[in-house]
């Protein structure tokens, strides 16, 4: 879709917002707006599900597998995983390279150590090892083999957020 087509699609919304802004400015003081009740979520998660604690042993054999979902901010979040988390041993990123090395604490110096001894399996640490935008099914079957090729084998993965829960939260497929 071209830039002009996107602008045409935005024009009615922009006009409606300008009209609403004008109406609110011209309204008498003390005006109370009665808005419709907020829409109820399609899926309601209990507090116990949302506040659940999961044990992740970074020093052991646990591997965090990042499931990237397009158009949900996954690229930004994936970058934060390798660049901005305060860790005992931060990920080692070389200038000009897209992939970083995320070794476990105590696994050697930054950039050194065992090739497969990583705590993070993501596009920014291992590359697209399971293909471009691999989905849940592809990752579940591919990660153990990919980790074995890299020299490290994670323990059996335990899914924490399922495919259906993410799509219910607005994920686009």
N, C-alpha and C positions, 0 to 999 in steps of 0.2 A: 504494500500500500504506500503510495507516494505521500510526500509531505503535505501537498495541497489537500489531498483527500482526508488526511488526519485533521488538518485545520478545519475543514468543512464539518467534520463530525463533531468537533469541539464547539463550534459556533452556537448551536442551540443551548448547550449547557451554560456557556459563558453569558449568553443573553439572559437566561433564566436567573443566574446568580446576580447579574447587574440589577435586574428588576427587583429581586428579593431585597438586595442591599438598599435600593432606593425606597422601597416600601417601609423597611425598618427605620430608615432615617426620617421619613415623613410621619411616622406613627406618633401618636401622642405619648407623653411620658407616662410611665406606669403601665405600659402595655405588657400583658402577660401572654406569652405564646404557649399554646397547648399543642404540643407535638404528639403524634401518635406514639404509642409505646414502642420501644425498640424491638426489632424483630427477634424472635426467639431463635437460638442457634439450632441448626439442623441436628447436631449431635451434642448432647450434654455429657460432659465428663465430670465424674465425682471428684471431690477434693482429694480423696485418697489416691486417685490415678494421677492427678495433676501435681501432687506434692510427694510423689514416691521417690525414695532414695535408691540408687542403684550403685552397687559396689563395682568400681573399675580399678583393677590392679595394673597400673602403668608399669610397675617394675616386674610384674609377672609375665604371663603370656596373653593377657587380654589385648585385643585390638579394637579400636574404635573405627567402625566402617561408616563413612559419611555417604549417605544416600542423597545425591544432588537432584533436586526437583526443579525443573526449569520454571522461570518466572516467579520465583518465591523468595528471591534474595539469597539463593544458595551460593552463588559465586562470591558474594561479599562475605557471607558467613564462613565459607571454606577458606578464604584468605585470612580471616581473623583466627581461625584454628591454627594456622602455621606462623602468623606474624605477631599476634597480640595477646596471647595467653601467657601469663607469668608461670613459668615452669622451672623446676630445679635444673633441667637441661632443655633450654628452648630449642625449637627447630632451627636448623642451620640452613640459611638461604643465601645462595651466591647471587651476586648482582648480575642481572641479565638473564637469569634462568627462571623458568616458571615453576619448577619443582624444588621443594625443600626436603631436607633430610630430617626426619623426626625420630631420633633414637630414644630409646628408653633411658631413664636416669641410670648412670653407672655403666652404660654400654660403650664407653670409650669417649674420645674427644669429639668435639663438634665436627661433623663431617666425616668422622672415622667410625670404627666399630664394624660390626657385622652388617652386611647389606640388608638382610631381611629383618633385622632386629628393630622394628618400628612399632610404635603404639598407635599410629594413625594410618588408615587406608583411605586415601582421598585423591582427588584429581591433583591437588597441590603437593602431595607427598609421594605418591606412587605413579602419578600420571593416569591416563585413561586405561588402566590395566584390564578392565572388563568391558571396554568399548565405550563409545561416546554416549553419555547420559544413560548408563546402564540402570535398569529398573531393579526392583526388589528381587524378583525371581532370578535375573541374570547375576546379580551380586551374590545371592545365597549360593549359587552353584559355582561361581567363578572365584570368589575370594580365597577359599582354602587352597585351591590349585595355584593361584597367583602368589600367595604367601609362601607356598612350598618352593616355587620357582625362585623366589627372592631369598630363600634360605631360612625363613622363619615360618612356623606353623602356628596359627592362633588356636586357642581352645574353641570348642564348638560355639558358634555365635548364638547369643541370646537376643532375640529381637526385642527392642524396647518401644519402638513406635512402629505400628504396623502400617502397611500401605493404605488400608481403608480408613484408618484414623487420620492420616495426613490428607487424603483426598477429601474427607469430610470437613477438614478445616479450610478448604478453599484451594487445595492444590490442583493445578490444571494438568491433565494428562493428554 
